[in-house]
Amino acid sequence: MSRRSELRDKLLRAGEQVVRTVSDRRIDPRLGPLSRSSAAKPRPLAEIQAELDSLVGLESVKEQVRTQIAFLQIQAERHRHGLADVPTSQHLVFLGNPGTGKTTIARLIAEMYGSIGLLDKGHLVEVDRSGLVGQYVGHTAAKTNRAVKKALGGVLFIDEAYGLSPGGPKGSDFGAEAVETLIKRMEDHRDEFVVIVAGYPRLMEAFLRSNPGLRSRFAREIEFPDYSAVELVQIFEKMARDSEYRLDEDAHATLSDILDRSVRSESFGNARHARTLFEQAINRQALRLAGGVPARLDREAVSTITTTDLIDAAKLLDTQQP
């Protein structure tokens, strides 16, 4: 037999072995479905909780998340001992202005639910009105069902959920259809996925009243407070450290003053504002350094943000305010 024929036979035998292995995995109840065996394992709960604890501020939010996870863990232990289950909903309402960490917390909760076995996957599917509402009759139910299908085994996070209600800025009958479809799927697929709706506190109240069966589906409402100026400074400095930048001595006081004077309103960006300020500051630093300097710059020069950079960045942001 030629070497080419031998190689072909070996490849065929290897392929047959792979097929047998795949087939065995599909039917072996100890291994479960193939998709589950090949899926990445969830992070340990302690690691996810450590990330939660490392977030700036949000102390009341962190405490409520810890309480929720502790309750679920003890309920699992009660179930193991044959004690009665306490029927509770795991769906949540997040109330807060933009940039207050709602999406980050939703992702961590999804991971935690996956880590403790409440959800099969623990992934996050993020949508807004456009991801649920169609443009013609019958389209909305199909889009909402697709979003739910993607979220099975994880968390469906609906940002700016008030846009689905007639009282919302983009409300329509199609939005109401999405809500009705969602409520039905929350019942049909109970324990298979979790829904978290989020948005401005004032507008979310109108959303929760828009359907008689909506509010009762959610276990609790968690309020996300705006960040203080001190917390925004900490967020900015963490972004700088993570990107290997530093503030010079005078820039620390300038940063505190800029963030302390930031105009607060319902549309204030919170952490997004701090991020935008950081991005503009390093842009201003780049322009400053690029103008008439030697061909090579030392490490300190390219990693330092100065007072001038911050002031120029803040002025640019002020001109962009509506």
PyMOL commands that set and color helices and strands:
alter all, ss='L'
color gray80, all
select helices_A, chain A and resi 3-27+34-37+45-54+59-80+102-115+129-131+139-151+161-164+173-188+201-209+215-217+229-242+249-260+271-290+299-303+307-320
alter helices_A, ss='H'
color red, helices_A
select strands_A, chain A and resi 92-96+124-127+155-158+194-199+220-224+246-247+304-305
alter strands_A, ss='S'
color yellow, strands_A
deselect
rebuild
show_as cartoon
